[in-house]
Amino acid sequence: MAGLAGAAAVSGREAREVGVVAAAVLVGQAVLGWHNDLVDVARDRAALDADELASKPLAAGDVRPANAWFAMACAVLLLIPLSLTSGVVAGGWYLGSVAVGLLGNLVLRRSWLSFLPWAVAFAAYPAFLSYGGWGGSPPAGDIGPPRPVLVALSALLGVCVHVLGALPDLVQDNRVGYRHLPLRVGLRTGATRLLVLTGIATTAVVTGLVAAAFAGGLRS
């Protein structure tokens, strides 16, 4: 959330537009997180002990799945107008990225292609910013496609985030038979080495994004 809001601010967007970007991303991440927990209920119950379940209210039975689905539905209804406030094209790109994330929670996440939804979703973020403006019409009329280098680097960042997010759960995922990309690599390199390598890669990608943005701007 902070990264996209910061990028919107640096690109010259007005404060109200930065606020809408931040709000849309916050709600979008909440939708993805709740959906991920709902999909993972059976996995969490099978892989986690009693102490670990304390941090998983759905799997522990403290929250009913029906209530979580209702909250997620309400968040989606809020997310749509928040996204479209930046314009139909920009909002469509962000809603599309969330849809890819939801699909990724359901398919591919257990296979070596688990990185793909993350790469695609993150690759859509530059378009959300570059086509965005208040109602899709910023005062200067400066709307256009994002620079390809930013799209490519954002996709790589998505892969890095996927690996970093998967690292804490590698043991549990292995226990229930998942074979996603971070687990396959981690079994060969070890979790510590994978963390170090991914941290270096993430730093390099973020540095590249910042350099490319300042050197050539957001749009083609």
N, C-alpha and C positions, 0 to 999 in steps of 0.2 A: 504494500500500500504506500509506504513512505517513498519508495523508489519511483513509482509512477507519478505520485503527487509532486515530488521534487522535480522530476523531469518536466512535468507540465508547467511548473513555476519557472524553471530555467528557460523554457521555450517561449516565455513571454505571455503566458495565459493570465487572465485576470484572476483575482483572488477567489471570486465566486466559482469560476471554472475549475480552479485547483481544488476547491472544496468539494465540488460535484465529482471530480475524478477520484478523490480520496474516498468519498462516501460510496461510490459505485464499487470500487475495488474492495473496500472493507466488507460490504454486503456480499459481494461475489465470493470472497474467500470464506465467509461464514457459510454460505450455501455449499461450497465444495467440502469444507470441513465436516459439516453435519452429515452430508451425503456419504462421505468416506467412512464416518463412524457407523452409520446405518448399514452400509455394505459389509463392514468388518465385524459386525456383532458376533457371528458364529466363529470367525477366526479368533477374535479376542477371547472368547469364552474357552476355546480349545487350547490357546497358547499361553495365556496369562495366569499367574497364580493370584491368590486372594489379595495380596498387597498391591500387585500391579493393576488389578481390576478396579482398585479404588479411584484411579484416575480416568476410568472409562465408565461413566454413569450409565450409558446404554447397555453395555455388556454386563455390568454389575446388576442391572435391573432397577436402578434408582430412577431412571427416566424411561417412560414407556415409548416404544418406537412410534406409535401413533402420534404422540405429542411432538416428537422430533420431526416427523414428516409434516405435521401441520405448521410448525415453526419454519421449516424449510420452504414450504409453499408460500407462506406470507413473505419471507425474505425474497423469493423470486418475484413476487408481485411488486415489491418495492424496488428490486434491482432493475426491472425493465424501464420504468420512467427515469430512474437515476442515470442509466446508461444512455438513453435516448436524449437526455437533456444536452449532451455534447454533440447531438446531431444524429440523424438516422444512420448514416454510413459509419461514423465512429462508434456509435452505440451498438450497431450490428456486429462490428468486429469484436467488441468486448463481450457481448452476449455469446457470440460464436466461440470465443476462447473459454468461457465458462461451460458451454455445452460440450466442448471437447474434453474439458476436465471431468465433467460428469460421466461422459462415455468412457474415459480412461479409468474411472473408478470401477466400472463394470467389466470392461474387457482389456486385454493386453497387460494389465498390471501384474499378472502372475508369470508373464513370459519375458523373454529377453528383449521384447519390443516395448517393455514398460516405459522406456524413455520417450517414446514417440508422442503420446498425448501432451507431455510436458513441453517438448520442443515446439509442437504446433501451437499450443496455447500461448506460450511466451512470445512466439514469433508474431502473434496477432497484436501484442501490446503497442508496438510502435505505430501501427495503423490506427489504433484507438486514439493515440495522441495526435498523430499528424493530420487526421481528418477531423479532429475535434475542434469545437468552439461552442459558444453559447447558442444552442439551437443549430449548431453546424455552420454558423455564419459569424466568425470573428470579425471585428471592425475592419481589419486590413484585408479581409477576404483571403487570407493566407492558408489555404487548405490544399492538400495534395498527398500523394503517396509517400510513404516513408522511404528513406534511403535503404537500398538492399543490404548494405553492410550492417546497419542497425538491426534489420530483421534477422540476419544470420547470427549475429552476436547474441541477440535476445533468445534465439532458439537454443544456442549453446548454453546460455545461462539457465534456461529451463531444465536442461539435462543435468547441470551441476546441482541445481536446487533439488531435483528429484533424488540424486544420489545422497546429498546431505540429509534430506528428510527421511530417507530409508535406513540410514546407518543405525539409529537407535533401536530399530526393530529387526535387525538382521537375524538374531538368534531365534526370535519368535517366528519369523517368516520361514526360516529353515525348518523349524519344528513342525509347521503345518504343511510343508511341502511346496511353498512358493519357490519359483525360480526366476525372479525378475533380474534385470541387468545388474543392479547394485549388489545383489546377493551372489550372482555368478562371479562377478569380479572380486568381491570381498572374500569368497572362498579360496581364491587363488592368491590374493595379495595380503589378506589379513585386514581386519577392520581399521586398525590404526594407520597402516600405510595408505589405505584407500581414503581415509579422512584427510591425511596430509596432502595427497595428490589432488583430491577434489578441492581442498582449500586453496591450493596453488592455482588450479585451473579457474576457480571462481574469481579469485583476485585478478588474474590475467584478463578474464572476459569482462569483468566490471571496468577495469582500467581501459580496455579497448572501447567499451561502450562510451565512457566519458570522453575519451580522446576523440572518437569519431563524431560524437555529438557536438563538441566544441569546435572541431576542425571544419565540419561541413554542414552543421545544422541537422535538423530533424527530417526535413523533407528533401525529396529528389529535386 
